[in-house]
Amino acid sequence: MHKPDCIIINGDSYSAPHITTKVYGDFLSEQLEIPVKNYAIAGSNNDRILRSTIEYLHTIRSQYKRPLIIIGWSFIRRLEVWYYGNHRGVFRSIPDKLDLSEHQHPRFITLNRLLKLGEATLEQKSLINDHLFVHKQLTDFYTGLYLLGNFLESQNLNYLFFSAAQNTDCPVHCFPYLEALHQVQWVASNNKIFKLHEFCIQDWAKDHDPDSDPVAGHLSESGHKLFTDFLQQNLLSR
């Protein structure tokens, strides 16, 4: 792979940029001496992360030819729905506005945000499954990883995928059907995809960032700097 000319970051709140403090994308940009485009947004689900990565990659390719794509995936159990109402608070929570006219703006939102605002329909509430029933989300997640990874490789682009959110409670070996799928085996053998069910930022923060959020495990600024070193030494060098 060629030396990257910029970094694309995508994910949820564990990777999202802050107004007043630096995050790992900023520190990585300084270390590699290339610009960073951070599209991570708090509350994101994996459907939004995958879809917007393709869209934003397309928008910057006229300026940057060799971006390094780093994605900290969100909770596999997070569901995405389309919002049909007119609640202003919901509109403010919709992650991607993109560069579109008003009537083209997406209304996709993570279901748990809609629930907190009391705006989920009965049909949307019925989508919530017991935590044991994660087969569909896992299958879709691994299929998305396979398709996105192969797309990036077809473009000769370097990438790193890891699980920023905690997905340690739904390992693939618990689901024999999934283990047999080609795309799951491809992901498992890909050294650019790091320990999806064994690693998450929250667990990493417990051992390395005493100033991290005690509940969610969001990193402090010093924690983000240490995590940048971890990325460089353990993941980007793979």
C-alpha positions in Angstrom: 0.0 0.0 0.0 1.1 3.6 -0.7 1.8 6.1 2.0 -1.6 7.8 2.9 -2.2 11.4 2.1 -5.1 11.8 4.7 -6.9 9.9 7.4 -10.6 9.1 7.4 -12.1 8.3 10.8 -15.6 7.0 11.2 -17.5 5.6 14.2 -19.6 6.6 17.1 -19.0 8.6 20.3 -15.8 6.7 21.1 -14.2 8.2 17.9 -16.1 11.4 17.4 -14.3 14.8 17.4 -14.6 17.1 20.4 -14.8 20.9 20.3 -12.4 21.6 23.2 -10.2 18.5 23.3 -8.2 16.4 20.9 -9.2 12.8 20.1 -7.1 10.0 18.7 -7.8 11.1 15.1 -6.2 14.4 15.8 -3.2 12.9 17.5 -2.8 10.4 14.7 -2.9 13.3 12.2 -0.1 15.1 14.0 2.0 11.9 14.2 1.6 11.0 10.5 1.7 14.7 9.4 -1.4 14.3 7.2 -4.9 15.9 7.5 -7.7 14.0 9.2 -11.4 13.9 8.2 -13.3 12.7 11.2 -16.9 11.7 10.3 -17.6 9.8 13.6 -20.9 11.0 15.3 -22.2 10.1 18.8 -25.1 7.7 18.7 -24.2 6.2 15.4 -25.1 2.7 14.5 -23.1 0.4 12.2 -25.4 0.8 9.2 -24.9 4.6 9.3 -21.1 4.1 9.7 -20.8 1.8 6.7 -23.1 3.8 4.5 -21.5 7.2 5.3 -18.0 5.9 4.9 -18.7 5.1 1.3 -20.4 8.5 0.7 -17.7 10.6 2.4 -14.9 8.6 0.7 -16.5 9.5 -2.6 -16.6 13.2 -1.7 -12.9 13.5 -0.8 -11.4 11.4 -3.6 -11.0 14.4 -5.9 -8.7 15.9 -3.3 -7.1 12.9 -1.6 -6.1 9.9 -3.6 -4.7 7.6 -0.8 -6.8 8.0 2.4 -6.2 5.7 5.3 -9.6 4.6 6.6 -10.0 3.8 10.3 -13.3 2.7 11.6 -14.2 2.1 15.3 -17.5 0.1 14.9 -20.4 0.7 17.2 -22.7 -1.7 19.1 -23.8 -4.6 16.8 -27.2 -4.6 18.6 -28.0 -0.9 17.7 -30.8 -0.8 15.2 -31.4 1.9 12.6 -34.9 3.1 11.7 -36.5 5.9 9.5 -38.1 8.7 11.4 -41.5 9.8 10.0 -42.4 12.5 12.6 -41.6 16.2 13.0 -40.0 16.5 16.5 -37.2 19.1 16.4 -35.2 17.2 19.0 -35.2 14.1 16.8 -34.0 16.1 13.8 -31.1 17.5 15.8 -30.2 13.9 16.7 -30.1 12.6 13.1 -26.4 12.0 12.4 -25.8 12.6 8.7 -27.1 15.7 7.0 -24.6 15.4 4.1 -24.4 18.1 1.4 -28.0 17.7 0.2 -31.1 19.9 -0.3 -33.6 19.9 2.6 -36.0 17.4 1.0 -33.1 15.0 0.4 -31.9 14.9 4.0 -31.9 11.4 5.5 -34.2 10.6 8.4 -32.3 7.5 9.6 -31.7 7.4 13.3 -30.6 4.9 15.9 -33.7 3.4 17.5 -32.6 3.8 21.1 -32.3 7.6 20.6 -35.9 7.6 19.2 -37.0 5.7 22.2 -35.4 8.1 24.6 -37.3 11.0 22.9 -40.6 9.1 23.1 -41.0 9.2 19.3 -40.7 5.5 18.3 -43.8 4.0 16.7 -45.4 0.8 17.9 -44.0 -1.0 14.8 -40.5 0.3 15.6 -40.7 -0.8 19.2 -41.6 -4.3 18.0 -38.1 -4.5 16.4 -36.4 -4.6 19.8 -35.3 -8.2 20.4 -34.1 -10.0 23.5 -30.3 -9.8 23.7 -30.0 -13.5 22.9 -31.5 -12.9 19.4 -28.6 -11.1 17.7 -28.2 -13.5 14.7 -29.6 -11.0 12.1 -27.5 -8.1 13.3 -24.3 -10.2 13.4 -25.0 -11.6 9.9 -25.6 -8.1 8.5 -22.5 -6.7 10.3 -20.1 -9.3 9.0 -21.6 -9.0 5.5 -21.0 -5.3 5.6 -17.4 -5.7 6.8 -16.7 -8.1 4.0 -18.2 -5.9 1.3 -16.6 -2.7 2.6 -13.2 -4.3 3.0 -13.3 -5.8 -0.5 -14.4 -2.5 -1.9 -11.5 -0.6 -0.2 -9.0 -3.3 -1.4 -10.3 -3.0 -4.9 -9.4 0.7 -4.7 -6.0 -0.1 -3.3 -6.8 1.7 -0.1 -5.4 0.8 3.4 -7.8 0.5 6.3 -8.1 -0.6 9.9 -11.4 -1.9 11.5 -11.8 -2.4 15.2 -14.7 -2.5 17.6 -14.8 0.8 19.6 -18.1 -0.2 21.3 -18.4 -3.3 23.5 -19.3 -6.3 21.4 -17.6 -8.9 23.6 -20.9 -10.5 24.6 -21.8 -11.8 21.2 -18.8 -13.8 19.8 -19.3 -15.5 16.5 -18.3 -18.9 17.8 -21.6 -19.0 19.7 -23.4 -19.2 16.3 -22.3 -22.2 14.2 -24.2 -20.9 11.2 -22.2 -17.7 11.2 -18.9 -19.4 11.6 -19.6 -21.4 8.4 -20.1 -18.3 6.3 -17.3 -17.3 3.9 -17.6 -13.6 4.7 -17.2 -14.4 8.4 -14.1 -16.5 7.8 -12.7 -13.8 5.6 -13.1 -11.2 8.3 -11.6 -13.5 11.0 -8.5 -14.1 8.9 -8.0 -10.4 7.9 -5.2 -8.8 9.8 -6.7 -5.3 9.2 -9.7 -6.2 11.3 -8.8 -6.3 15.0 -10.4 -8.6 17.6 -14.0 -7.6 17.1 -15.3 -9.6 20.0 -12.3 -9.4 22.3 -11.5 -5.7 22.3 -13.3 -2.4 22.9 -12.3 1.0 24.0 -14.3 0.8 27.3 -12.3 -2.2 28.4 -9.0 -0.7 27.2 -9.7 2.5 29.1 -10.1 0.6 32.4 -6.5 -0.4 32.2 -4.9 2.7 30.5 -7.0 5.8 31.2 -7.9 6.5 34.8 -9.6 9.8 33.7 -12.0 8.1 31.3 -15.7 8.2 31.8 -16.5 5.7 34.6 -19.7 4.5 33.0 -19.3 4.5 29.2 -15.5 4.4 29.1 -15.2 7.4 26.8 -11.5 8.4 26.7 -10.0 11.6 28.2 -7.7 13.7 26.1 -4.7 12.0 27.6 -6.4 8.6 27.0 -6.9 9.5 23.4 -3.2 10.2 23.1 -2.3 6.9 24.7 -4.8 5.1 22.4 -3.1 6.7 19.4 0.2 5.1 20.5 -1.7 1.8 20.9 -3.0 2.1 17.3 0.4 2.9 15.9 2.3 0.2 17.7 -0.3 -2.7 17.7 -2.7 -2.1 14.8 -1.3 0.1 12.1 2.0 -1.7 12.1 0.2 -5.0 11.3 
